[in-house]
Amino acid sequence: MQALVGANNAGKSSIIRALDFLFNPTITKVDRETFWNGDGELQIWVEALFDELSDAEKENEKLKPFLRPDYTFHIARSATWKIEEQEEEGAPPNEGKPVISQHFCKPLPQYDWLQEGNINGKNIDEWWEDKDNLKVVDANFLDYVGAAKPKVGIWKEKAKEFIENHLTTDDFIDTWNDNPQGYAGVLKGTLPYFILVPAVRDITDEAKATKTNPFGKLLYAVLESVTAEQKDELETTLEGLQKRLSRIGGTDRLESIVETERKLNEILKEHMACDLEIEFQSPSVVKMWSSLPLTLFSIPDSKR
C-alpha cells in the first residue's frame, strides 16, 4: 500500500490522474487545459517501468517481444494536440483534438539491419546493395545468410543468431518504439487493472453499480473473477427461480401464481377468446449483479 502526502497543489492528484491516463487512456480525459499552461504544442508524456514480473508474465508470448533483457517492461503513453487544416476558406477556427499514442523502450542493436522491426523486403534490397558493410568488427553477416539475398524470415532468423554470437552490451542503445502494431492490445491484456476513485461528493450516484462509475468498475472486476463453474451454479439457481414463477415449471410453479392466472383468464373469457399467461423473465447473472444495491459502511477501530 502506498500513500501520497503533500500540501495542497503539491501534485498528489496529478500523479494519480497521470496513472489513470497511463492505464486507461481516452481522449475524454485530455483537453487543452490538460497540457502545461494550456500549450497544445507541448507533449504529455507519462512513463512507467514495471519490474518483478511473474514467471507467467515473462513467458507471455504476446508480452515477451517488448520486455527488456532484465525482464522489465518500460512503457509510456503520450498525448499531443492536433489541429487539422481548414478545408474551406472562412470556416470557423478548428479547435483541434487530442491524439494519444503508446510506446515501449528496450535496448536494440545500433545497426538497423539487425533490428527486427526494420527488417522488411524494401530495406533488405537497400542493405544488400551495400552488403560488404554488413559487419560488426570482424564478424560478417554474410557468413550467416550466404551469397544469395535472403527472404525476410531468413534474415530475421539469422539476425537473432548473429546478435547472440557477436554483439555485446556496448552494441545496444535504448530505443523508444512508437505505436507498434498490436501493441495496444498487448497493453490492455497485460497491464494492472487501475480504477481511479475520485473524491466522492454524492454517494448515492457513486454507489450505483454501472460499468462507468468507479464502484461499478470494482464490482464488475469481481464478477469477471468468478469461475465458470460458479457462474453455471448461479445460472442454474436463476433458472430454477423462473420455473417456480412461469409455466415452464409445470407442477413446480407456485400455486398462488397459477390461481391468479386462472382467475384472470376466467374474467377475460367473458369478453374475448384469449389465453393470458403471467411470465417472469429470469435475470442473467450480469443483470442481477448490476442491479444489486451497493452498501458502504465503516467499521469502528475497535472492531478492525
Buried (B, 14 or more C-beta within 10 A) or exposed (E): EEEEEEEEEEEBBEEBBBBBBBBBBEEEBBBEEBBEEEEBEEEBEBBBEBEEBEEEBEEBEEBEBBBBEEBBBBBBBBBBBEEEEEEEEEEEEEEEEBEBBBBBBBBBBBBEBBBEEBBEEEBBEEBBEEBEEBBBEEEBBEEBBEEEBBEEEBBBBBBEEBBEEBBEEEBBEEBBBEEBEEBBEBBEEBBEEEBBEEEEEEEEEBBBBEEEBBBBBBBBEEBEEEEEEEBEEBEEEBEEBBBEBBEEBEEEBEEEBBEEBEEEBEEEEEEEEEEEEBEEEBBEBEEEBBEEEBEEEEEEEEEE
